Amino acid sequence: VPPGTKSFVFSLIDRHPTAHNWVQWYVINVRRSVREIPENASGTREKMPPGSVELRNSFGGLGYDGPSPQKNSGPHEYVITVHALSMESLHVGPFSTVEECHQEMGTGVIESASTVGIFQR
């Protein structure tokens, strides 16, 4: 955890050209002490980290919705990113857009790390 980190933002985005940065999952206000989000935690207050907020995904619902690329559209890159922030929380609601979150994060991003998973049907 980078020094000065007070919270994290976590995202899972499909960056395939046909997906247009499709949001699979976007979680904000994850406390600094959190080291994992348990399997099947999305949509449950009991398993999600206290204080965290799941934003609306591109399917229109709140929380995680797994990869489902169009058949025969080729391999899709799913980018998983964690942003370490110098602020304890973002002041946006669950129906905010990714752009609104990025604007709210502003210069508060200390460091970011990403990894890519590839999936196709």
N, C-alpha and C positions, 0 to 999 in steps of 0.2 A: 504494500500500500504506500503510495507516494506520501512524503511528509506534507502536512497541511490538509490532507483529505478529510472532509467532513461528511460526504455522502457520495453515492454512485448513481449513475444512470446506466441501464442495461438495455440493449436493443438487439433484435434479430430482424434483418432486412433482406428481402430477395432483390438482388441487383440486376437480374436478367433484363435485357432490353424490353422484352414483352411484359415484364412485371412492373416496370416503372417504379422501382424502389418500394415494393410492396411490404408493408409493415406486418410482420408475423407476431411480434411481441415488442412492447416498449414499457419499461418499468422505471419509474423515477423515485427519488427520495429514499433510496436504499441506504440504511445507516452504515457508517464506516466500519462497524464491527462485524458486519455480515460477510461470510466467506462462501456461502452457497445458498441457492434457492432449491429446495427439495423437489424431487420429481412429483409431478401432478399438483404442484402448489398453486398454479394459476387459478384464480377465481375463488380461492378459499382464504378466509381471514386467518384461519388456524395455521396454515402452512406458509403463507407469504410473510416476508419479514415485516415486523410491526412498523407502521408509518409509511411503508412503501405504497405507491399508487400505480396500478396498471392502466395504461392509456388505451384508447380505442385503436384496434388494429384495422388493417385495410379491408377486412371482411365486414367491418361495421360493429363488431362486438368488443367488449372489454376483455383484456387479457390475451393469453396465448392461443394461437390457432396455427397448427402445424403446416409444414410445407405441402403444397398441392399444385405443382406446376402443371400447365397445360400439357396434355399428351403430345408427344412428338415435337416439343418446343426446344429440345436439347437440354444440356446440363444447365442447371440454375445454381448460381453462387449465392449462398445464404451467409451473409456477413454478421457475425456476432461481435458486438462492440461493448466494451465497458469504459465509461468515462469516470475518472476520479475528479470530484468537484471540491472547490474550496468553500462551498456554501452547504448548509445543512439541508435545505429543501428548495425545490423550485416552486414558485407560486403560480402554478397552472393546474387546471382541472383535468379529469380523466378523458374529456372529449376534446382536449387541445390537440393541435397538429404537431407533427415532428418539427416543423419549422418554428412554431411558437416555443417549443421546448428548447431548441437550439438557440433561439434568440434570448430566452430567459437564462440559459447557461452562460451566454456571453463570454466574458473573459474569466469566468470561474472554473474553466476546465484546466486542471493541473496537468493531467496526462490521460491518454487514451490508449487502449490496446484492442486489437481486433484479430479474429481468426475467421477462416472461411470453410464452410462445409458445402459439398456439391451433391445435388440430388436431381434426378430426372425420372420421367415416366415414359 
